[in-house]
């Protein structure tokens, strides 16, 4: 079992930036971020592997950056130029592949991000 603890969620205005962090109890090959807005299905945001190769959803390309510190067992999501449509609960996940949501076994409790216009 892998425990994942997210932090960094906040309420900000459109155009601002936020950085989410996720500390894992141990490293997994893929560490990823997903999000879920009220009334919508959970969707993939960004994934990064142990070689630091990253994948992004089209909706966040050019605005969000995923990174990880292997030694600290931590993955980050730098979110820039935030939009109201980025409002969601953001979840850290591990043990899956790329942004294939059903492949992930381990999930954090979520960190809430609210973006106001």
N, CA, C and O atoms as a Tinker XYZ file with bonds, in Angstrom:
   468  protein
     1  N      0.839000   -1.196000    0.000000    73     2
     2  CA     0.000000    0.000000    0.000000    64     1     3
     3  C      0.877000    1.251000    0.000000    63     2     4     5
     4  O      1.925000    1.294000    0.644000    81     3
     5  N      0.429000    2.251000   -0.727000    73     3     6
     6  CA     1.148000    3.524000   -0.808000    64     5     7
     7  C      0.220000    4.612000   -0.290000    63     6     8     9
     8  O     -0.915000    4.731000   -0.752000    81     7
     9  N      0.682000    5.390000    0.645000    73     7    10
    10  CA    -0.112000    6.534000    1.103000    64     9    11
    11  C      0.351000    7.794000    0.386000    63    10    12    13
    12  O      1.542000    7.996000    0.147000    81    11
    13  N     -0.615000    8.631000    0.053000    73    11    14
    14  CA    -0.357000    9.859000   -0.688000    64    13    15
    15  C     -1.044000   11.010000    0.029000    63    14    16    17
    16  O     -2.231000   10.926000    0.342000    81    15
    17  N     -0.317000   12.071000    0.289000    73    15    18
    18  CA    -0.874000   13.210000    1.001000    64    17    19
    19  C     -0.642000   14.478000    0.190000    63    18    20    21
    20  O      0.492000   14.912000   -0.012000    81    19
    21  N     -1.748000   15.060000   -0.269000    73    19    22
    22  CA    -1.669000   16.292000   -1.068000    64    21    23
    23  C     -1.752000   17.522000   -0.170000    63    22    24    25
    24  O     -2.272000   17.470000    0.945000    81    23
    25  N     -1.232000   18.613000   -0.681000    73    23    26
    26  CA    -1.364000   19.909000   -0.014000    64    25    27
    27  C     -1.195000   21.005000   -1.055000    63    26    28    29
    28  O     -0.740000   20.758000   -2.171000    81    27
    29  N     -1.567000   22.215000   -0.671000    73    27    30
    30  CA    -1.357000   23.365000   -1.544000    64    29    31
    31  C     -2.598000   23.946000   -2.177000    63    30    32    33
    32  O     -2.539000   25.014000   -2.787000    81    31
    33  N     -3.723000   23.264000   -2.045000    73    31    34
    34  CA    -4.951000   23.783000   -2.622000    64    33    35
    35  C     -5.385000   25.079000   -1.943000    63    34    36    37
    36  O     -5.121000   25.294000   -0.760000    81    35
    37  N     -6.045000   25.926000   -2.698000    73    35    38
    38  CA    -6.457000   27.239000   -2.153000    64    37    39
    39  C     -7.505000   27.840000   -3.073000    63    38    40    41
    40  O     -7.828000   27.282000   -4.122000    81    39
    41  N     -8.026000   28.975000   -2.665000    73    39    42
    42  CA    -8.941000   29.741000   -3.489000    64    41    43
    43  C     -8.178000   30.957000   -4.021000    63    42    44    45
    44  O     -7.660000   31.757000   -3.242000    81    43
    45  N     -8.111000   31.095000   -5.362000    73    43    46
    46  CA    -7.336000   32.177000   -5.970000    64    45    47
    47  C     -8.141000   32.805000   -7.112000    63    46    48    49
    48  O     -9.162000   32.271000   -7.546000    81    47
    49  N     -7.661000   33.928000   -7.571000    73    47    50
    50  CA    -8.309000   34.596000   -8.694000    64    49    51
    51  C     -7.745000   34.080000  -10.015000    63    50    52    53
    52  O     -6.625000   33.572000  -10.077000    81    51
    53  N     -8.535000   34.220000  -11.051000    73    51    54
    54  CA    -8.099000   33.823000  -12.389000    64    53    55
    55  C     -6.805000   34.540000  -12.750000    63    54    56    57
    56  O     -6.633000   35.728000  -12.478000    81    55
    57  N     -5.898000   33.783000  -13.372000    73    55    58
    58  CA    -4.609000   34.339000  -13.752000    64    57    59
    59  C     -3.507000   34.105000  -12.736000    63    58    60    61
    60  O     -2.328000   34.267000  -13.049000    81    59
    61  N     -3.879000   33.725000  -11.527000    73    59    62
    62  CA    -2.889000   33.471000  -10.489000    64    61    63
    63  C     -2.283000   32.083000  -10.663000    63    62    64    65
    64  O     -2.667000   31.312000  -11.542000    81    63
    65  N     -1.320000   31.797000   -9.789000    73    63    66
    66  CA    -0.638000   30.508000   -9.808000    64    65    67
    67  C     -0.778000   29.814000   -8.457000    63    66    68    69
    68  O     -0.957000   30.459000   -7.424000    81    67
    69  N     -0.693000   28.489000   -8.489000    73    67    70
    70  CA    -0.675000   27.663000   -7.285000    64    69    71
    71  C      0.262000   26.493000   -7.530000    63    70    72    73
    72  O      0.452000   26.065000   -8.669000    81    71
    73  N      0.845000   25.979000   -6.457000    73    71    74
    74  CA     1.630000   24.749000   -6.566000    64    73    75
    75  C      1.090000   23.719000   -5.584000    63    74    76    77
    76  O      1.038000   23.951000   -4.376000    81    75
    77  N      0.694000   22.591000   -6.126000    73    75    78
    78  CA     0.262000   21.466000   -5.309000    64    77    79
    79  C      1.445000   20.535000   -5.059000    63    78    80    81
    80  O      2.335000   20.390000   -5.897000    81    79
    81  N      1.429000   19.914000   -3.893000    73    79    82
    82  CA     2.457000   18.932000   -3.550000    64    81    83
    83  C      1.790000   17.634000   -3.132000    63    82    84    85
    84  O      0.680000   17.636000   -2.598000    81    83
    85  N      2.467000   16.542000   -3.376000    73    83    86
    86  CA     1.975000   15.233000   -2.964000    64    85    87
    87  C      3.156000   14.434000   -2.455000    63    86    88    89
    88  O      4.095000   14.141000   -3.195000    81    87
    89  N      3.095000   14.087000   -1.178000    73    87    90
    90  CA     4.161000   13.290000   -0.573000    64    89    91
    91  C      3.705000   11.840000   -0.511000    63    90    92    93
    92  O      2.632000   11.535000    0.010000    81    91
    93  N      4.537000   10.947000   -1.050000    73    91    94
    94  CA     4.210000    9.519000   -1.076000    64    93    95
    95  C      5.018000    8.765000   -0.027000    63    94    96    97
    96  O      6.113000    9.181000    0.352000    81    95
    97  N      4.459000    7.650000    0.434000    73    95    98
    98  CA     5.187000    6.833000    1.404000    64    97    99
    99  C      6.316000    6.065000    0.710000    63    98   100   101
   100  O      7.288000    5.665000    1.350000    81    99
   101  N      6.179000    5.864000   -0.602000    73    99   102
   102  CA     7.281000    5.308000   -1.388000    64   101   103
   103  C      7.076000    5.693000   -2.838000    63   102   104   105
   104  O      5.959000    5.988000   -3.263000    81   103
   105  N      8.159000    5.689000   -3.590000    73   103   106
   106  CA     8.074000    6.067000   -4.999000    64   105   107
   107  C      7.449000    4.957000   -5.827000    63   106   108   109
   108  O      7.658000    3.771000   -5.573000    81   107
   109  N      6.683000    5.369000   -6.815000    73   107   110
   110  CA     6.148000    4.453000   -7.817000    64   109   111
   111  C      6.606000    4.974000   -9.175000    63   110   112   113
   112  O      6.947000    6.150000   -9.300000    81   111
   113  N      6.618000    4.108000  -10.199000    73   111   114
   114  CA     7.133000    4.535000  -11.501000    64   113   115
   115  C      6.373000    5.752000  -12.018000    63   114   116   117
   116  O      6.979000    6.755000  -12.395000    81   115
   117  N      5.056000    5.661000  -12.032000    73   115   118
   118  CA     4.244000    6.809000  -12.454000    64   117   119
   119  C      3.614000    7.470000  -11.235000    63   118   120   121
   120  O      3.042000    6.810000  -10.368000    81   119
   121  N      3.737000    8.793000  -11.199000    73   119   122
   122  CA     3.016000    9.603000  -10.225000    64   121   123
   123  C      2.220000   10.610000  -11.040000    63   122   124   125
   124  O      2.740000   11.207000  -11.983000    81   123
   125  N      0.961000   10.796000  -10.676000    73   123   126
   126  CA     0.101000   11.594000  -11.554000    64   125   127
   127  C     -0.854000   12.462000  -10.757000    63   126   128   129
   128  O     -1.060000   12.270000   -9.558000    81   127
   129  N     -1.420000   13.407000  -11.454000    73   127   130
   130  CA    -2.470000   14.271000  -10.908000    64   129   131
   131  C     -3.737000   14.110000  -11.732000    63   130   132   133
   132  O     -3.707000   14.102000  -12.962000    81   131
   133  N     -4.842000   13.981000  -11.026000    73   131   134
   134  CA    -6.161000   13.962000  -11.630000    64   133   135
   135  C     -6.991000   15.054000  -10.961000    63   134   136   137
   136  O     -6.604000   15.596000   -9.926000    81   135
   137  N     -8.121000   15.364000  -11.558000    73   135   138
   138  CA    -9.006000   16.337000  -10.929000    64   137   139
   139  C    -10.451000   15.976000  -11.206000    63   138   140   141
   140  O    -10.777000   15.294000  -12.178000    81   139
   141  N    -11.300000   16.456000  -10.323000    73   139   142
   142  CA   -12.730000   16.206000  -10.484000    64   141   143
   143  C    -13.504000   17.438000  -10.053000    63   142   144   145
   144  O    -13.390000   17.906000   -8.920000    81   143
   145  N    -14.297000   17.952000  -10.990000    73   143   146
   146  CA   -15.168000   19.087000  -10.717000    64   145   147
   147  C    -16.536000   18.565000  -10.329000    63   146   148   149
   148  O    -16.895000   17.447000  -10.696000    81   147
   149  N    -17.312000   19.359000   -9.589000    73   147   150
   150  CA   -18.648000   18.909000   -9.193000    64   149   151
   151  C    -19.490000   18.517000  -10.403000    63   150   152   153
   152  O    -19.602000   19.279000  -11.363000    81   151
   153  N    -20.070000   17.347000  -10.352000    73   151   154
   154  CA   -20.936000   16.896000  -11.428000    64   153   155
   155  C    -20.220000   16.332000  -12.639000    63   154   156   157
   156  O    -20.856000   15.955000  -13.624000    81   155
   157  N    -18.892000   16.274000  -12.568000    73   155   158
   158  CA   -18.125000   15.762000  -13.704000    64   157   159
   159  C    -17.308000   14.538000  -13.286000    63   158   160   161
   160  O    -17.074000   14.294000  -12.102000    81   159
   161  N    -16.889000   13.786000  -14.286000    73   159   162
   162  CA   -16.052000   12.636000  -14.010000    64   161   163
   163  C    -14.614000   13.087000  -13.706000    63   162   164   165
   164  O    -14.166000   14.154000  -14.126000    81   163
   165  N    -13.925000   12.234000  -12.967000    73   163   166
   166  CA   -12.527000   12.520000  -12.696000    64   165   167
   167  C    -11.726000   12.410000  -13.999000    63   166   168   169
   168  O    -11.942000   11.497000  -14.797000    81   167
   169  N    -10.796000   13.357000  -14.201000    73   167   170
   170  CA   -10.023000   13.374000  -15.436000    64   169   171
   171  C     -8.541000   13.523000  -15.151000    63   170   172   173
   172  O     -8.149000   14.081000  -14.126000    81   171
   173  N     -7.729000   13.028000  -16.051000    73   171   174
   174  CA    -6.296000   13.138000  -15.900000    64   173   175
   175  C     -5.810000   14.546000  -16.194000    63   174   176   177
   176  O     -6.337000   15.225000  -17.074000    81   175
   177  N     -4.800000   14.979000  -15.450000    73   175   178
   178  CA    -4.222000   16.306000  -15.636000    64   177   179
   179  C     -2.782000   16.180000  -16.137000    63   178   180   181
   180  O     -2.434000   16.725000  -17.185000    81   179
   181  N     -1.954000   15.462000  -15.387000    73   179   182
   182  CA    -0.542000   15.322000  -15.753000    64   181   183
   183  C      0.035000   14.093000  -15.081000    63   182   184   185
   184  O     -0.390000   13.702000  -13.994000    81   183
   185  N      1.003000   13.494000  -15.738000    73   183   186
   186  CA     1.677000   12.313000  -15.200000    64   185   187
   187  C      3.175000   12.452000  -15.435000    63   186   188   189
   188  O      3.609000   13.079000  -16.402000    81   187
   189  N      3.956000   11.859000  -14.536000    73   187   190
   190  CA     5.404000   11.894000  -14.680000    64   189   191
   191  C      5.977000   10.553000  -14.260000    63   190   192   193
   192  O      5.538000    9.966000  -13.271000    81   191
   193  N      6.957000   10.068000  -15.010000    73   191   194
   194  CA     7.529000    8.781000  -14.644000    64   193   195
   195  C      8.868000    8.969000  -13.921000    63   194   196   197
   196  O      9.314000   10.096000  -13.701000    81   195
   197  N      9.489000    7.868000  -13.562000    73   195   198
   198  CA    10.726000    7.935000  -12.784000    64   197   199
   199  C     11.902000    8.469000  -13.587000    63   198   200   201
   200  O     12.926000    8.850000  -13.020000    81   199
   201  N     11.751000    8.496000  -14.929000    73   199   202
   202  CA    12.774000    9.107000  -15.781000    64   201   203
   203  C     12.478000   10.586000  -16.022000    63   202   204   205
   204  O     13.166000   11.242000  -16.804000    81   203
   205  N     11.460000   11.102000  -15.355000    73   203   206
   206  CA    11.038000   12.501000  -15.414000    64   205   207
   207  C     10.434000   12.868000  -16.762000    63   206   208   209
   208  O     10.440000   14.038000  -17.145000    81   207
   209  N      9.915000   11.884000  -17.481000    73   207   210
   210  CA     9.169000   12.139000  -18.696000    64   209   211
   211  C      7.725000   12.430000  -18.302000    63   210   212   213
   212  O      7.144000   11.708000  -17.492000    81   211
   213  N      7.145000   13.486000  -18.872000    73   211   214
   214  CA     5.823000   13.934000  -18.442000    64   213   215
   215  C      4.800000   13.909000  -19.576000    63   214   216   217
   216  O      5.140000   13.980000  -20.757000    81   215
   217  N      3.552000   13.806000  -19.175000    73   215   218
   218  CA     2.409000   13.806000  -20.092000    64   217   219
   219  C      1.358000   14.746000  -19.528000    63   218   220   221
   220  O      1.150000   14.797000  -18.316000    81   219
   221  N      0.692000   15.492000  -20.410000    73   219   222
   222  CA    -0.303000   16.470000  -19.974000    64   221   223
   223  C     -1.614000   16.311000  -20.735000    63   222   224   225
   224  O     -1.639000   15.898000  -21.895000    81   223
   225  N     -2.690000   16.647000  -20.054000    73   223   226
   226  CA    -3.967000   16.787000  -20.736000    64   225   227
   227  C     -3.908000   18.039000  -21.604000    63   226   228   229
   228  O     -3.236000   19.010000  -21.259000    81   227
   229  N     -4.610000   18.011000  -22.723000    73   227   230
   230  CA    -4.588000   19.155000  -23.639000    64   229   231
   231  C     -5.049000   20.438000  -22.953000    63   230   232   233
   232  O     -4.571000   21.527000  -23.270000    81   231
   233  N     -5.978000   20.300000  -22.016000    73   231   234
   234  CA    -6.565000   21.475000  -21.368000    64   233   235
   235  C     -5.573000   22.239000  -20.485000    63   234   236   237
   236  O     -5.819000   23.395000  -20.142000    81   235
   237  N     -4.454000   21.604000  -20.116000    73   235   238
   238  CA    -3.499000   22.269000  -19.220000    64   237   239
   239  C     -2.120000   22.458000  -19.845000    63   238   240   241
   240  O     -1.240000   23.062000  -19.231000    81   239
   241  N     -1.927000   21.952000  -21.050000    73   239   242
   242  CA    -0.624000   22.097000  -21.709000    64   241   243
   243  C     -0.244000   23.559000  -21.836000    63   242   244   245
   244  O     -1.048000   24.399000  -22.241000    81   243
   245  N      1.010000   23.846000  -21.476000    73   243   246
   246  CA     1.506000   25.208000  -21.553000    64   245   247
   247  C      1.212000   26.054000  -20.322000    63   246   248   249
   248  O      1.741000   27.156000  -20.170000    81   247
   249  N      0.353000   25.519000  -19.435000    73   247   250
   250  CA     0.026000   26.265000  -18.205000    64   249   251
   251  C      0.473000   25.523000  -16.944000    63   250   252   253
   252  O      0.909000   26.150000  -15.978000    81   251
   253  N      0.370000   24.219000  -16.951000    73   251   254
   254  CA     0.708000   23.406000  -15.776000    64   253   255
   255  C      2.035000   22.688000  -16.023000    63   254   256   257
   256  O      2.359000   22.315000  -17.150000    81   255
   257  N      2.786000   22.505000  -14.949000    73   255   258
   258  CA     4.043000   21.767000  -15.014000    64   257   259
   259  C      4.087000   20.750000  -13.882000    63   258   260   261
   260  O      3.934000   21.098000  -12.712000    81   259
   261  N      4.297000   19.492000  -14.245000    73   259   262
   262  CA     4.448000   18.447000  -13.240000    64   261   263
   263  C      5.932000   18.170000  -13.049000    63   262   264   265
   264  O      6.698000   18.154000  -14.012000    81   263
   265  N      6.326000   17.955000  -11.817000    73   263   266
   266  CA     7.715000   17.619000  -11.504000    64   265   267
   267  C      7.731000   16.697000  -10.301000    63   266   268   269
   268  O      6.720000   16.523000   -9.620000    81   267
   269  N      8.889000   16.108000  -10.047000    73   267   270
   270  CA     8.992000   15.242000   -8.886000    64   269   271
   271  C     10.404000   15.266000   -8.333000    63   270   272   273
   272  O     11.383000   15.476000   -9.049000    81   271
   273  N     10.466000   15.044000   -7.036000    73   271   274
   274  CA    11.745000   14.917000   -6.343000    64   273   275
   275  C     11.791000   13.490000   -5.813000    63   274   276   277
   276  O     11.116000   13.151000   -4.841000    81   275
   277  N     12.600000   12.658000   -6.468000    73   275   278
   278  CA    12.641000   11.249000   -6.125000    64   277   279
   279  C     13.093000   11.065000   -4.675000    63   278   280   281
   280  O     12.526000   10.251000   -3.947000    81   279
   281  N     14.099000   11.811000   -4.261000    73   279   282
   282  CA    14.635000   11.658000   -2.904000    64   281   283
   283  C     13.594000   11.997000   -1.843000    63   282   284   285
   284  O     13.532000   11.356000   -0.794000    81   283
   285  N     12.775000   13.013000   -2.127000    73   283   286
   286  CA    11.748000   13.428000   -1.174000    64   285   287
   287  C     10.439000   12.666000   -1.371000    63   286   288   289
   288  O      9.491000   12.861000   -0.611000    81   287
   289  N     10.377000   11.797000   -2.389000    73   287   290
   290  CA     9.158000   11.044000   -2.696000    64   289   291
   291  C      7.967000   11.986000   -2.857000    63   290   292   293
   292  O      6.872000   11.723000   -2.359000    81   291
   293  N      8.206000   13.076000   -3.558000    73   291   294
   294  CA     7.201000   14.119000   -3.697000    64   293   295
   295  C      7.000000   14.468000   -5.161000    63   294   296   297
   296  O      7.962000   14.561000   -5.924000    81   295
   297  N      5.762000   14.659000   -5.544000    73   295   298
   298  CA     5.430000   15.129000   -6.877000    64   297   299
   299  C      4.708000   16.466000   -6.737000    63   298   300   301
   300  O      3.921000   16.669000   -5.814000    81   299
   301  N      4.990000   17.362000   -7.661000    73   299   302
   302  CA     4.440000   18.711000   -7.625000    64   301   303
   303  C      3.611000   18.977000   -8.879000    63   302   304   305
   304  O      3.822000   18.366000   -9.926000    81   303
   305  N      2.678000   19.890000   -8.746000    73   303   306
   306  CA     1.941000   20.377000   -9.902000    64   305   307
   307  C      1.918000   21.899000   -9.810000    63   306   308   309
   308  O      1.185000   22.475000   -9.005000    81   307
   309  N      2.730000   22.537000  -10.644000    73   307   310
   310  CA     2.750000   23.988000  -10.724000    64   309   311
   311  C      1.663000   24.412000  -11.705000    63   310   312   313
   312  O      1.699000   24.052000  -12.882000    81   311
   313  N      0.710000   25.169000  -11.216000    73   311   314
   314  CA    -0.428000   25.579000  -12.033000    64   313   315
   315  C     -0.358000   27.091000  -12.248000    63   314   316   317
   316  O     -0.470000   27.869000  -11.301000    81   315
   317  N     -0.174000   27.491000  -13.493000    73   315   318
   318  CA    -0.058000   28.900000  -13.848000    64   317   319
   319  C     -1.262000   29.331000  -14.689000    63   318   320   321
   320  O     -1.971000   28.500000  -15.257000    81   319
   321  N     -1.471000   30.620000  -14.753000    73   319   322
   322  CA    -2.568000   31.177000  -15.559000    64   321   323
   323  C     -3.870000   30.434000  -15.292000    63   322   324   325
   324  O     -4.552000   29.998000  -16.220000    81   323
   325  N     -4.200000   30.298000  -14.033000    73   323   326
   326  CA    -5.385000   29.522000  -13.663000    64   325   327
   327  C     -6.661000   30.143000  -14.205000    63   326   328   329
   328  O     -6.795000   31.364000  -14.287000    81   327
   329  N     -7.592000   29.279000  -14.571000    73   327   330
   330  CA    -8.886000   29.685000  -15.117000    64   329   331
   331  C     -9.988000   29.155000  -14.208000    63   330   332   333
   332  O     -9.773000   28.191000  -13.474000    81   331
   333  N    -11.165000   29.775000  -14.248000    73   331   334
   334  CA   -12.274000   29.260000  -13.427000    64   333   335
   335  C    -12.581000   27.785000  -13.714000    63   334   336   337
   336  O    -12.995000   27.048000  -12.818000    81   335
   337  N    -12.380000   27.369000  -14.939000    73   335   338
   338  CA   -12.649000   25.969000  -15.287000    64   337   339
   339  C    -11.622000   25.000000  -14.704000    63   338   340   341
   340  O    -11.787000   23.786000  -14.822000    81   339
   341  N    -10.576000   25.513000  -14.083000    73   339   342
   342  CA    -9.621000   24.655000  -13.379000    64   341   343
   343  C    -10.098000   24.327000  -11.973000    63   342   344   345
   344  O     -9.476000   23.525000  -11.276000    81   343
   345  N    -11.191000   24.938000  -11.554000    73   343   346
   346  CA   -11.744000   24.666000  -10.232000    64   345   347
   347  C    -12.115000   23.195000  -10.113000    63   346   348   349
   348  O    -12.882000   22.669000  -10.920000    81   347
   349  N    -11.562000   22.540000   -9.098000    73   347   350
   350  CA   -11.778000   21.100000   -8.931000    64   349   351
   351  C    -11.084000   20.624000   -7.667000    63   350   352   353
   352  O    -10.300000   21.343000   -7.047000    81   351
   353  N    -11.399000   19.386000   -7.306000    73   351   354
   354  CA   -10.605000   18.677000   -6.309000    64   353   355
   355  C     -9.485000   17.983000   -7.078000    63   354   356   357
   356  O     -9.738000   17.251000   -8.035000    81   355
   357  N     -8.271000   18.216000   -6.659000    73   355   358
   358  CA    -7.117000   17.632000   -7.334000    64   357   359
   359  C     -6.595000   16.452000   -6.516000    63   358   360   361
   360  O     -6.351000   16.559000   -5.314000    81   359
   361  N     -6.433000   15.327000   -7.206000    73   359   362
   362  CA    -6.010000   14.102000   -6.552000    64   361   363
   363  C     -4.652000   13.649000   -7.083000    63   362   364   365
   364  O     -4.396000   13.678000   -8.287000    81   363
   365  N     -3.802000   13.237000   -6.172000    73   363   366
   366  CA    -2.545000   12.597000   -6.515000    64   365   367
   367  C     -2.795000   11.095000   -6.627000    63   366   368   369
   368  O     -3.565000   10.525000   -5.854000    81   367
   369  N     -2.143000   10.469000   -7.585000    73   367   370
   370  CA    -2.320000    9.030000   -7.778000    64   369   371
   371  C     -0.991000    8.377000   -8.117000    63   370   372   373
   372  O     -0.092000    9.018000   -8.662000    81   371
   373  N     -0.878000    7.104000   -7.791000    73   371   374
   374  CA     0.364000    6.382000   -8.044000    64   373   375
   375  C      0.065000    4.934000   -8.380000    63   374   376   377
   376  O     -0.969000    4.395000   -7.983000    81   375
   377  N      0.968000    4.311000   -9.108000    73   375   378
   378  CA     0.860000    2.880000   -9.382000    64   377   379
   379  C      0.185000    2.533000  -10.675000    63   378   380   381
   380  O     -0.041000    1.357000  -10.964000    81   379
   381  N     -0.145000    3.544000  -11.470000    73   379   382
   382  CA    -0.815000    3.269000  -12.731000    64   381   383
   383  C      0.072000    3.583000  -13.914000    63   382   384   385
   384  O      1.295000    3.473000  -13.833000    81   383
   385  N     -0.545000    3.972000  -15.007000    73   383   386
   386  CA     0.189000    4.250000  -16.229000    64   385   387
   387  C     -0.359000    5.486000  -16.921000    63   386   388   389
   388  O     -1.553000    5.587000  -17.204000    81   387
   389  N      0.532000    6.412000  -17.181000    73   387   390
   390  CA     0.167000    7.664000  -17.886000    64   389   391
   391  C     -1.077000    8.271000  -17.232000    63   390   392   393
   392  O     -1.108000    8.444000  -16.014000    81   391
   393  N     -2.103000    8.597000  -18.027000    73   391   394
   394  CA    -3.317000    9.206000  -17.478000    64   393   395
   395  C     -4.507000    8.249000  -17.588000    63   394   396   397
   396  O     -5.659000    8.672000  -17.680000    81   395
   397  N     -4.198000    6.956000  -17.578000    73   395   398
   398  CA    -5.250000    5.945000  -17.622000    64   397   399
   399  C     -5.816000    5.776000  -16.228000    63   398   400   401
   400  O     -5.251000    5.050000  -15.410000    81   399
   401  N     -6.916000    6.434000  -15.953000    73   399   402
   402  CA    -7.415000    6.524000  -14.582000    64   401   403
   403  C     -7.686000    5.159000  -13.952000    63   402   404   405
   404  O     -7.428000    4.961000  -12.765000    81   403
   405  N     -8.196000    4.236000  -14.727000    73   403   406
   406  CA    -8.554000    2.935000  -14.167000    64   405   407
   407  C     -7.326000    2.110000  -13.797000    63   406   408   409
   408  O     -7.442000    1.113000  -13.085000    81   407
   409  N     -6.164000    2.512000  -14.269000    73   407   410
   410  CA    -4.949000    1.762000  -13.970000    64   409   411
   411  C     -4.358000    2.115000  -12.615000    63   410   412   413
   412  O     -3.457000    1.425000  -12.139000    81   411
   413  N     -4.848000    3.175000  -11.987000    73   411   414
   414  CA    -4.247000    3.637000  -10.739000    64   413   415
   415  C     -4.871000    2.954000   -9.522000    63   414   416   417
   416  O     -6.092000    2.869000   -9.386000    81   415
   417  N     -4.003000    2.475000   -8.653000    73   415   418
   418  CA    -4.441000    1.765000   -7.454000    64   417   419
   419  C     -4.455000    2.651000   -6.215000    63   418   420   421
   420  O     -5.252000    2.439000   -5.301000    81   419
   421  N     -3.581000    3.630000   -6.188000    73   419   422
   422  CA    -3.384000    4.405000   -4.971000    64   421   423
   423  C     -3.757000    5.862000   -5.193000    63   422   424   425
   424  O     -3.346000    6.480000   -6.175000    81   423
   425  N     -4.544000    6.403000   -4.265000    73   423   426
   426  CA    -5.073000    7.755000   -4.393000    64   425   427
   427  C     -4.906000    8.523000   -3.083000    63   426   428   429
   428  O     -4.985000    7.954000   -1.994000    81   427
   429  N     -4.671000    9.830000   -3.216000    73   427   430
   430  CA    -4.675000   10.713000   -2.072000    64   429   431
   431  C     -6.093000   11.152000   -1.755000    63   430   432   433
   432  O     -7.050000   10.763000   -2.425000    81   431
   433  N     -6.206000   11.969000   -0.720000    73   431   434
   434  CA    -7.530000   12.401000   -0.267000    64   433   435
   435  C     -8.046000   13.611000   -1.031000    63   434   436   437
   436  O     -9.226000   13.951000   -0.947000    81   435
   437  N     -7.160000   14.255000   -1.771000    73   435   438
   438  CA    -7.568000   15.403000   -2.588000    64   437   439
   439  C     -7.207000   16.737000   -1.970000    63   438   440   441
   440  O     -7.107000   16.866000   -0.750000    81   439
   441  N     -7.014000   17.717000   -2.817000    73   439   442
   442  CA    -6.721000   19.089000   -2.400000    64   441   443
   443  C     -7.561000   20.019000   -3.270000    63   442   444   445
   444  O     -7.504000   19.968000   -4.498000    81   443
   445  N     -8.337000   20.866000   -2.608000    73   443   446
   446  CA    -9.323000   21.662000   -3.335000    64   445   447
   447  C     -8.721000   22.940000   -3.906000    63   446   448   449
   448  O     -8.040000   23.693000   -3.210000    81   447
   449  N     -8.987000   23.162000   -5.176000    73   447   450
   450  CA    -8.562000   24.381000   -5.859000    64   449   451
   451  C     -9.798000   25.097000   -6.377000    63   450   452   453
   452  O    -10.607000   24.512000   -7.097000    81   451
   453  N     -9.941000   26.349000   -6.013000    73   451   454
   454  CA   -11.050000   27.173000   -6.472000    64   453   455
   455  C    -10.477000   28.394000   -7.165000    63   454   456   457
   456  O     -9.646000   29.108000   -6.604000    81   455
   457  N    -10.928000   28.628000   -8.393000    73   455   458
   458  CA   -10.462000   29.778000   -9.162000    64   457   459
   459  C    -11.662000   30.667000   -9.467000    63   458   460   461
   460  O    -12.618000   30.233000  -10.110000    81   459
   461  N    -11.606000   31.900000   -9.007000    73   459   462
   462  CA   -12.707000   32.837000   -9.203000    64   461   463
   463  C    -12.353000   33.857000  -10.282000    63   462   464   465
   464  O    -11.192000   34.230000  -10.445000    81   463
   465  N    -13.358000   34.294000  -11.004000    73   463   466
   466  CA   -13.129000   35.262000  -12.091000    64   465   467
   467  C    -13.233000   36.684000  -11.576000    63   466   468
   468  O    -13.071000   37.632000  -12.344000    81   467
